[in-house]
Amino acid sequence: MNNTVSIANFRNPKGTDSGALVSNYADLMGSKIIIITSKSHEYFHNFNYGNIDWRKNLQDIHWLIISSTTVLEGLSPKNAWAASMTFGELEGSKTVMIVDVPKDITLLSEMWGAVIGKIRQINILFMTTEAIKYIAKLENIEMNNLLNNIRIKGIVPIVCTYDEKSKEATIVHSRGSLNVTLESNIPYQKWIANFLNMLPLQSLDNEGIYIAAKYSD
C-alpha cells in the first residue's frame, strides 16, 4: 500500500506565503506536491484562473493547502482561492487553510471575512500565534477561547496552532482537544507539514491526533 501523502498547493509563483512554505517542507518529507499557480507569462494579480484544470489537479489529492493572505493579492487570486475549495470539496480533497497576518494589518478584516465566508469548506484551519492575537481582538473573543469558538461556530473538523516559543501545539477537534509539547523547536510551517503527513495514517480521535501532532523529524 502506498502511504505517500499527496498535496496540492494554490500559491503565488514566488512561493513566499505560509501555505507555500508548508508545502515546501512537505515536499522535503517525501509528499507528492502539485503546485497550482499562474503561468510564467502572467501576472499573478490578474492571471487567467479560468485555465486552471481543478479536477485534474485535485484528483486523488489528500490535502489542498491555501493561505488566507492570498485573497489580498488581487481579484484573480481571490477568485481562484475560492474556486479551489469548491472543486476540492467535489474531488474529495480536504482543504487546509493557513491563517497568517497580512503585511498591511489594516487589511486583516477583509482577509478574515473571506475566510469566514468559506469556513464550511475548510477541514483544517491553522492559525499562527500572531493571527490569533489580532483576530481574537477583531472578534472580541479571549485568545484562549478563539480556536474552540471558531471550530464550533464554523463546524470545522480541526482548528489548531503551534507556538514556536513554547514548542506547544494546540488542537481542537470534533471529539475533543489537546495540547502537545514537542521535544525539538521547529518552525510552525514544518510542524503543519509533519502533522499533515501523519494524520491520514491515524484515527481522528484524541490518540490518533496526538500521534500526528507529536511527530517531528
DOLO-953242 format. One record per residue (C-alpha): residue in three letters; x, y, z. Coordinates in nm, 4 decimals. Each point is the difference from the previous one (the first is absolute). Layout:
BEGIN
+------+----------+----------+----------+
! type !        X !        Y !        Z !
+------+----------+----------+----------+
!  ALA !        X !        Y !        Z !
...
+------+----------+----------+----------+
***
This chain:
BEGIN
+------+----------+----------+----------+
! type !        X !        Y !        Z !
+------+----------+----------+----------+
!  MET !   0.0000 !   0.0000 !   0.0000 !
!  ASN !   0.1326 !   0.3458 !  -0.0952 !
!  ASN !  -0.0202 !   0.2296 !   0.3012 !
!  THR !   0.1476 !   0.3035 !  -0.1772 !
!  VAL !  -0.2027 !   0.3093 !   0.0839 !
!  SER !  -0.1033 !   0.2073 !  -0.3007 !
!  ILE !  -0.0318 !   0.3784 !   0.0293 !
!  ALA !  -0.1213 !   0.2697 !  -0.2380 !
!  ASN !   0.1051 !   0.3547 !   0.0802 !
!  PHE !  -0.1561 !   0.3071 !  -0.1597 !
!  ARG !   0.2535 !   0.2789 !   0.0378 !
!  ASN !   0.1721 !   0.3059 !  -0.1336 !
!  PRO !   0.2754 !  -0.1217 !  -0.2377 !
!  LYS !   0.2542 !   0.1709 !   0.2265 !
!  GLY !  -0.0967 !  -0.2540 !   0.2666 !
!  THR !   0.0589 !   0.2167 !   0.3065 !
!  ASP !  -0.3374 !  -0.0300 !   0.1780 !
!  SER !  -0.0482 !  -0.2310 !   0.2977 !
!  GLY !  -0.1874 !  -0.2657 !  -0.1958 !
!  ALA !   0.2801 !  -0.0175 !  -0.2545 !
!  LEU !   0.2577 !  -0.0425 !   0.2764 !
!  VAL !  -0.2058 !  -0.2817 !   0.1546 !
!  SER !  -0.0130 !  -0.1716 !  -0.3395 !
!  ASN !   0.3755 !   0.0434 !  -0.0433 !
!  TYR !   0.0623 !  -0.1789 !   0.3303 !
!  ALA !  -0.2433 !  -0.2756 !  -0.0983 !
!  ASP !   0.1884 !  -0.0398 !  -0.3271 !
!  LEU !   0.3243 !  -0.0526 !   0.1924 !
!  MET !  -0.1773 !  -0.2688 !   0.2034 !
!  GLY !  -0.0917 !  -0.1938 !  -0.3115 !
!  SER !  -0.3557 !   0.1144 !  -0.0616 !
!  LYS !  -0.1245 !   0.0202 !  -0.3568 !
!  ILE !  -0.0416 !   0.3734 !  -0.0696 !
!  ILE !  -0.2010 !   0.1665 !  -0.2764 !
!  ILE !   0.0449 !   0.3772 !  -0.0239 !
!  ILE !  -0.2899 !   0.1945 !  -0.1475 !
!  THR !   0.0796 !   0.3563 !  -0.1028 !
!  SER !   0.0065 !   0.2475 !  -0.2881 !
!  LYS !   0.1946 !  -0.0706 !  -0.3161 !
!  SER !   0.3470 !   0.1462 !  -0.0508 !
!  HIS !  -0.1206 !   0.2693 !  -0.2417 !
!  GLU !  -0.2794 !   0.1184 !   0.2331 !
!  TYR !  -0.0138 !   0.2374 !   0.2946 !
!  PHE !  -0.1442 !  -0.1794 !   0.3017 !
!  HIS !  -0.2293 !   0.2863 !   0.0983 !
!  ASN !  -0.1983 !  -0.0241 !  -0.3251 !
!  PHE !   0.0816 !  -0.3416 !  -0.1485 !
!  ASN !  -0.2572 !  -0.2064 !  -0.1924 !
!  TYR !  -0.1118 !  -0.2357 !   0.2756 !
!  GLY !  -0.2650 !  -0.1426 !  -0.2338 !
!  ASN !   0.2771 !  -0.2039 !  -0.1646 !
!  ILE !   0.0681 !  -0.1985 !   0.3173 !
!  ASP !  -0.1120 !  -0.3613 !  -0.0321 !
!  TRP !  -0.1119 !  -0.0416 !   0.3604 !
!  ARG !  -0.1360 !  -0.3507 !  -0.0469 !
!  LYS !   0.3282 !  -0.1256 !  -0.1439 !
!  ASN !   0.2109 !   0.1760 !   0.2647 !
!  LEU !  -0.2133 !  -0.1092 !   0.2955 !
!  GLN !  -0.0744 !  -0.3572 !  -0.1018 !
!  ASP !   0.1227 !  -0.2534 !   0.2601 !
!  ILE !   0.1434 !   0.2783 !   0.2182 !
!  HIS !  -0.0004 !  -0.0316 !   0.3800 !
!  TRP !   0.0435 !   0.3695 !   0.0824 !
!  LEU !  -0.0566 !   0.3299 !  -0.1731 !
!  ILE !   0.2187 !   0.2589 !   0.1745 !
!  ILE !  -0.0823 !   0.3696 !  -0.0376 !
!  SER !   0.0890 !   0.3192 !   0.1860 !
!  SER !  -0.2412 !   0.2600 !   0.1332 !
!  THR !   0.2185 !   0.2854 !  -0.1264 !
!  THR !  -0.0410 !  -0.1111 !  -0.3640 !
!  VAL !  -0.3418 !   0.1679 !  -0.0154 !
!  LEU !   0.1744 !   0.3377 !   0.0310 !
!  GLU !   0.2227 !  -0.0469 !  -0.3057 !
!  GLY !  -0.2601 !   0.0928 !  -0.2614 !
!  LEU !  -0.3407 !  -0.0942 !  -0.1360 !
!  SER !   0.1292 !  -0.2957 !  -0.2026 !
!  PRO !   0.1846 !  -0.1603 !   0.2957 !
!  LYS !  -0.3032 !   0.0602 !   0.2225 !
!  ASN !  -0.2381 !  -0.1659 !  -0.2480 !
!  ALA !   0.2373 !  -0.2918 !  -0.0584 !
!  TRP !   0.0456 !  -0.0375 !   0.3769 !
!  ALA !  -0.3776 !  -0.0346 !   0.0420 !
!  ALA !  -0.0329 !  -0.2320 !  -0.2998 !
!  SER !   0.2734 !  -0.2293 !   0.1303 !
!  MET !  -0.2050 !  -0.0838 !   0.3093 !
!  THR !  -0.3165 !  -0.0625 !  -0.1995 !
!  PHE !   0.1737 !  -0.2366 !  -0.2386 !
!  GLY !   0.1968 !  -0.1559 !   0.2853 !
!  GLU !  -0.3265 !  -0.0866 !   0.1702 !
!  LEU !  -0.1343 !  -0.1537 !  -0.3219 !
!  GLU !   0.3161 !  -0.2050 !  -0.0580 !
!  GLY !   0.0288 !  -0.1165 !   0.3611 !
!  SER !   0.3180 !   0.1846 !   0.0981 !
!  LYS !  -0.0016 !   0.1647 !   0.3426 !
!  THR !   0.0748 !   0.3703 !   0.0264 !
!  VAL !   0.2714 !   0.1193 !   0.2376 !
!  MET !  -0.0211 !   0.3750 !   0.0595 !
!  ILE !   0.3109 !   0.1700 !   0.1395 !
!  VAL !  -0.1080 !   0.3232 !   0.1690 !
!  ASP !   0.2811 !   0.2516 !   0.0290 !
!  VAL !   0.0096 !   0.3773 !   0.0498 !
!  PRO !   0.0155 !   0.2182 !  -0.3128 !
!  LYS !   0.2913 !   0.2406 !  -0.0398 !
!  ASP !  -0.2525 !   0.2833 !   0.0025 !
!  ILE !  -0.1855 !  -0.0623 !   0.3263 !
!  THR !  -0.2808 !   0.2337 !  -0.1074 !
!  LEU !  -0.1029 !  -0.2750 !  -0.2444 !
!  LEU !  -0.0466 !  -0.2571 !   0.2768 !
!  SER !  -0.3774 !   0.0412 !   0.0123 !
!  GLU !  -0.0324 !  -0.0478 !  -0.3773 !
!  MET !   0.2171 !  -0.3107 !   0.0098 !
!  TRP !  -0.1750 !  -0.1557 !   0.2985 !
!  GLY !  -0.3413 !   0.0768 !  -0.1483 !
!  ALA !   0.0951 !  -0.1991 !  -0.3106 !
!  VAL !   0.1082 !  -0.2946 !   0.2160 !
!  ILE !  -0.3233 !   0.0078 !   0.2004 !
!  GLY !  -0.1957 !   0.0089 !  -0.3254 !
!  LYS !   0.1515 !  -0.3376 !  -0.0979 !
!  ILE !   0.0292 !  -0.1484 !   0.3494 !
!  ARG !  -0.2328 !  -0.2966 !  -0.0657 !
!  GLN !   0.2318 !  -0.1226 !  -0.2761 !
!  ILE !   0.3086 !  -0.0033 !   0.2230 !
!  ASN !   0.1077 !  -0.3286 !   0.1604 !
!  ILE !   0.3067 !   0.1177 !   0.1897 !
!  LEU !   0.0455 !   0.3629 !   0.0992 !
!  PHE !   0.3427 !   0.0896 !   0.1339 !
!  MET !   0.0576 !   0.3400 !   0.1596 !
!  THR !   0.3381 !   0.1522 !   0.0734 !
!  THR !   0.0456 !   0.1356 !   0.3512 !
!  GLU !   0.0115 !   0.3525 !  -0.1416 !
!  ALA !  -0.3249 !  -0.0562 !  -0.1896 !
!  ILE !  -0.1693 !  -0.1233 !   0.3170 !
!  LYS !   0.0970 !   0.3205 !   0.1801 !
!  TYR !  -0.1423 !   0.2296 !  -0.2665 !
!  ILE !  -0.3084 !  -0.2030 !  -0.0904 !
!  ALA !  -0.0976 !  -0.0511 !   0.3648 !
!  LYS !  -0.0009 !   0.3770 !   0.0344 !
!  LEU !  -0.1960 !   0.0376 !  -0.3238 !
!  GLU !  -0.2594 !  -0.2536 !   0.1151 !
!  ASN !   0.0013 !   0.1288 !   0.3579 !
!  ILE !   0.0756 !  -0.3498 !   0.1316 !
!  GLU !   0.2623 !  -0.1007 !   0.2555 !
!  MET !   0.3051 !  -0.1482 !  -0.1701 !
!  ASN !  -0.0213 !  -0.3321 !   0.1854 !
!  ASN !  -0.3611 !  -0.0455 !  -0.1141 !
!  LEU !   0.0446 !   0.0965 !  -0.3639 !
!  LEU !   0.0897 !  -0.3395 !  -0.1499 !
!  ASN !  -0.2911 !  -0.1804 !   0.1615 !
!  ASN !  -0.2383 !   0.2832 !  -0.0845 !
!  ILE !   0.0965 !  -0.0195 !  -0.3676 !
!  ARG !  -0.0273 !  -0.3786 !  -0.0043 !
!  ILE !  -0.3484 !  -0.0016 !   0.1506 !
!  LYS !  -0.1454 !   0.2912 !  -0.1961 !
!  GLY !   0.1604 !  -0.0998 !  -0.3298 !
!  ILE !  -0.0395 !  -0.3773 !   0.0527 !
!  VAL !   0.3654 !  -0.0386 !  -0.1000 !
!  PRO !   0.1259 !  -0.3561 !   0.0704 !
!  ILE !   0.3422 !   0.1172 !   0.1249 !
!  VAL !   0.1182 !   0.3456 !   0.1102 !
!  CYS !   0.3576 !   0.0238 !   0.1240 !
!  THR !   0.3085 !   0.2078 !   0.0668 !
!  TYR !   0.3658 !  -0.0516 !   0.0854 !
!  ASP !   0.2026 !   0.2343 !   0.2197 !
!  GLU !   0.3654 !  -0.0079 !  -0.1012 !
!  LYS !   0.1130 !   0.1558 !   0.3299 !
!  SER !  -0.1666 !  -0.2527 !   0.2301 !
!  LYS !   0.0241 !  -0.2879 !  -0.2545 !
!  GLU !  -0.3677 !  -0.0676 !   0.0764 !
!  ALA !  -0.2694 !  -0.0964 !  -0.2479 !
!  THR !  -0.3642 !   0.0547 !   0.0881 !
!  ILE !  -0.2636 !  -0.1937 !  -0.1922 !
!  VAL !  -0.3767 !   0.0134 !   0.0421 !
!  HIS !  -0.2060 !  -0.2505 !  -0.1951 !
!  SER !  -0.3435 !  -0.1564 !  -0.0167 !
!  ARG !   0.0803 !  -0.2570 !   0.2700 !
!  GLY !   0.1918 !   0.2155 !   0.2452 !
!  SER !   0.3134 !   0.2104 !   0.0358 !
!  LEU !   0.3619 !  -0.0487 !   0.0956 !
!  ASN !   0.3308 !   0.1761 !   0.0566 !
!  VAL !   0.3211 !  -0.1618 !  -0.1194 !
!  THR !   0.3514 !   0.1148 !   0.0904 !
!  LEU !   0.2751 !  -0.0968 !  -0.2434 !
!  GLU !   0.3529 !  -0.0876 !   0.1061 !
!  SER !   0.1635 !   0.2007 !  -0.2776 !
!  ASN !  -0.0640 !   0.3581 !  -0.1088 !
!  ILE !  -0.1140 !   0.0125 !  -0.3618 !
!  PRO !  -0.1643 !   0.2673 !  -0.2207 !
!  TYR !  -0.3781 !  -0.0098 !   0.0039 !
!  GLN !  -0.0055 !  -0.0735 !  -0.3744 !
!  LYS !   0.2004 !  -0.3178 !   0.0617 !
!  TRP !  -0.2297 !  -0.1029 !   0.2850 !
!  ILE !  -0.3060 !   0.0235 !  -0.2290 !
!  ALA !   0.1798 !  -0.1940 !  -0.2744 !
!  ASN !   0.0845 !  -0.2737 !   0.2521 !
!  PHE !  -0.3582 !  -0.0013 !   0.1271 !
!  LEU !  -0.1456 !  -0.0314 !  -0.3495 !
!  ASN !   0.2390 !  -0.2804 !  -0.0897 !
!  MET !  -0.0978 !  -0.2053 !   0.3036 !
!  LEU !  -0.3706 !   0.0764 !   0.0363 !
!  PRO !  -0.1305 !  -0.2189 !  -0.2883 !
!  LEU !   0.1599 !  -0.3007 !   0.1716 !
!  GLN !  -0.1810 !   0.0599 !   0.3305 !
!  SER !  -0.3526 !  -0.0187 !   0.1343 !
!  LEU !  -0.1523 !   0.3435 !   0.0579 !
!  ASP !  -0.0364 !  -0.0389 !   0.3753 !
!  ASN !   0.2139 !   0.1495 !   0.2771 !
!  GLU !   0.2554 !  -0.2820 !  -0.0170 !
!  GLY !   0.0405 !   0.0110 !  -0.3784 !
!  ILE !   0.0176 !   0.3783 !  -0.0131 !
!  TYR !   0.2518 !  -0.0009 !   0.2862 !
!  ILE !   0.2266 !  -0.2391 !  -0.1938 !
!  ALA !  -0.0185 !   0.2200 !  -0.3111 !
!  ALA !   0.0567 !   0.3205 !   0.1979 !
!  LYS !   0.2953 !  -0.1429 !   0.1909 !
!  TYR !   0.1839 !  -0.1164 !  -0.3082 !
!  SER !   0.3055 !   0.1992 !  -0.1053 !
!  ASP !   0.3279 !  -0.0727 !  -0.1790 !
+------+----------+----------+----------+
***
